[in-house]
Amino acid sequence: MQLTIEEIESACDASQELDFSTHQVDAPELSLSAAFYPSGFPVEVRTNSTELLSFCEGMWSVFEKRFDTEPVRIDVHVVASDATECPPVVKYRKLDRTMMFVADGENFGVVHFGRNHSQVRITQAAMRYKLYVQQCFLSVASGPHLATQYMTPIHAACVAMDGRGILLCGDSGAGKSTLSYACARAGWTYVSDDASFLLNCETGRMVSGDCHRVRFRPTAAELFPELIGLELTPRMTGKPSIEMPTSAFPNMHCAQTTNADYMVFLKRGADGLPELRPYRKDVARYFMQQMLYGTSETLAVQHRTIERLLTAEIFELRYSGLDWAIQRLEKLAREGK
C-alpha cells in the first residue's frame, strides 16, 4: 500500500530508512527450478513453489529426454490470495508473437513465441485445484512452444504393428480413442489416443504421442468391461472422460514414437458395407492445416511437415464393428493394402 506524505515525513523524522526496491505489482522472486521432458523435449520450470514443481512432476516425470533442443523456459510466480474458489477457465488471445491465456486479473500467463519462454502468475487459491493448474496453465505454458517450433499437431490417434504406424484421423467423437485402445488390446503398439505430433526436425514421417495415458468417453465402458466403475476425470475444457495411465494395463505395449506409414480417416456407423478405400489428399491437408497457429516462420515449417506426411497413403475406413475394423487395419499394416 502506498504511503502518504505524512507517513513518509514521520519515517524521515525518525531516521527510518524506507525500501521501495519492490513494488506491490511485482511478482515474487523465483528461487526453485527443475527440468522436465514432456514429449522428450527439455523444459525448465522456475518457480517459488515446491507444490508447483510437484504438479509438474505428476504431469511430465514419465517422459524421458529424447531431444537436445533449446530448453523451453517456464516461469511460474505463485502469489498470495484471499480467494477460496477455483478461478474461471482460461481464455486465449494471440497478438503477433505472443499468446495470452487469462482466467482473471490474478491468474494469467504469456507465451513468447520465438523466445522459448512463458511467464505465468497464479494465486495460492488456484493452487488448491491441481488439475486446474495442470490443464489450464502448465500445459498451456509448455504446449504452444512444442507444438509450433518442434512439432506439428495432428488431431489423430496413432497405433503401430510390425513397425508400421497408422494415424487414425477424425473429428471429435469419430472413435479415435476407442479404436486405438481396441487395437492395443489386440496386440498393437499404442502411441497416442487423440493427439499426435509429427516431428518437424525429421526428414521422414516420425510421429510422437503421449503413450503414457489413455482417455475414453464415459460410454466406452459399454465396450470395455475393465473400465466399468472407474471415476471420471473432470476436464477444464471439453467433456469429462475416463483417464488412465497405460501402466494400469500391464499387457499393453506402448511406444512414444513410430513412423507414420498410413493415414486413415474414420467413418464409424457409415451406411453400406464396411470397407477401406482411398481418401482425398486435399481434405487431409485442410484437416491438418486448420489446427496450426504460431509465427510465420513456424507455420512455414509446419506446412512443409504436413506435405511430408501427405506422402503416406491415405484411406477412409467405413465400419461399425470394432473387430472388423481391427482386422482390416491389420491387413493394411501387414500387406500394405
WOSUL-V643339 format. One record per helix or strand. SS is the DSSP state (A for helix, B for strand). FROM is the first residue (numbers start at 1). LEN is the number of residues. If there is no record, write none. Layout:
ss & from & len
SS & FROM & LEN
SS & FROM & LEN
//
This chain:
ss & from & len
A & 5 & 9
B & 32 & 5
A & 38 & 3
B & 43 & 5
A & 50 & 11
B & 72 & 8
B & 91 & 5
B & 98 & 5
B & 108 & 5
B & 117 & 7
A & 126 & 3
A & 130 & 21
B & 151 & 4
B & 156 & 6
B & 164 & 6
A & 176 & 10
B & 189 & 4
B & 196 & 4
B & 206 & 4
B & 213 & 4
A & 218 & 5
A & 225 & 3
B & 233 & 1
B & 241 & 5
A & 246 & 3
B & 253 & 2
B & 257 & 12
B & 275 & 4
A & 281 & 9
A & 296 & 14
B & 313 & 7
A & 322 & 14
//
